[in-house]
Amino acid sequence: IAGFRNIDLIILEEEMRQNSSNLFITTDDGSNGTKGFVTDILKDLLKTKTYDVVIAIGPLIMMKFVSLITKEAGIKTIVSMNSVMVDGTGMCGGCRLTVGGETKFACVDGPDFDGHLVDFDEAMMRGSRYKEEEGHSCKMGGYIDA
């Protein structure tokens, strides 16, 4: 299941189709594939199929809700906490998160973790701390927020 905000942000669709017998594309606005979110497709698939593991990579909010759905269904879930990593040693603390009540660093302990144990609310709060600076950077040409 691959989710995008709109058709303009879809990448590698043809390559995914060539390498998957079951590709489900969702767009928030319905401009391509199914209108909605990856969680909508996941819920539908779980009604008719059984899965051993789910791997979620993407925005924290999406991984949080995928993990909530799979926890209820009893499906092992791996999430990729590929947050900003400054030094790659854990010393800066930029990628710090709580997993199963323990402090972890995505750059040295991950980036992949059990999605049922990640404190997503804390991770989202930490990730929003620099929104103002990120916005300023975008205005100054630092990067483009897709």
Buried (B, 14 or more C-beta within 10 A) or exposed (E): BBBBBEBEEBEEBEEEEEEEEEEBBBBEEEBBBBEBBBBBBBBBBBEEEEEEEBEBBBEBEBBBBBBBBBBEBEBBBBBBBBBEBEEEEBEBEBBBBBBEEEEBBBBBBBBBBBBBBBBBEEBEEBBEEEEEEBEEEEEEEEEEEE
